[in-house]
């Protein structure tokens, strides 16, 4: 299995809660080897429309690691905070 990526498209609703969520996510990577690749803000839609202004990309060593991280109790516990803080679309990709 190849390297796996999570792409998050984000529309922040509450900056304070979003900052709290962002500070806690890296703690959940633990044994799954997740790491942030980049975070950014959209400055232009070159083709089509994207309603989410922010993006984050996370890398994991495998699809199994990515799925295990996402299903982990540590990450699942953050989902209510994430949902209160922002509208988030998470998609997973294998490279």
N, C-alpha and C positions, 0 to 999 in steps of 0.2 A: 504494500500500500504506500501511496505517495504522501507527501506533505499535505496537510489540510489547513484551510483558512476559514475564518469566520469574518464575514463582512457585515458590519452593523451600519445601517442608515438611521440617522437619529434626528428627531425634532424635539429639542429640550422644552419642557413645560415649566420646570422648577429648577433654577440654577443651583440652589443650595442642596437639594436632594440629589441632583445629578453629580455634583462635586463629591458628595458622600459616597454614592454608588461607585463612581470612577476610582475613588481611593481604596475601595474594598475589593474590587474585581481581581487585581493582581494577586491578592492573598489566596484566591481560589485555584490558581494555576497548579500549585503543589506538584504532585507526582506526574501530572499530565504534560509537563513541558511546554505550556503555553507561553507565548510572549507577544507583546504588541509589536506590530510592524510600523504602523503610522496612524495618526489621527489628523483630521483636517476639516476645514470648513469649505463648502462649495462657494466658489466665486463666480462660476458661470455654468450654465447648462449648454453644452455645445451641440447636443442633438437630443431631442425629446425633452421631457420634464422630469425632475426629481424633486418631490415635495420636502425631502429631508435635507436640512442644511449641513449637517455634520456627518462624518464618516469615520469609522474605526476599522482597522484590519488586524486580526490576531492570527498568529501562526502556531500550529501544533505539529508534532512529528508524524502523526498519522490520523486517519479518520477515526480509528478506535479511540485514540487519546482525546480527540476533539469531542466525540460523543460522550465519553466517560466524564470529561470536565463538565459539559453542559448538564448532564444528568446528576452530577455530584450534589450531595446535600449542601455543601458549602456554596455552590453557585445558585442552586434552586432557592436557597434562603434569601438571596438578594433580589429575586424577581419582583416581589411586591414593591421594593424600593425603586427598582428600575422602572416599573410601570407607573409609579407615582411621579417619577422624575421626568420621563420622556416617552414619546412615541418612538418605538424601536422596531425596525425590521432586521432580523438576523438571518443570514443565509450562509450555508456552508459549501465549500468548494474543495475539490481534490486536485492537486497539481502533479 
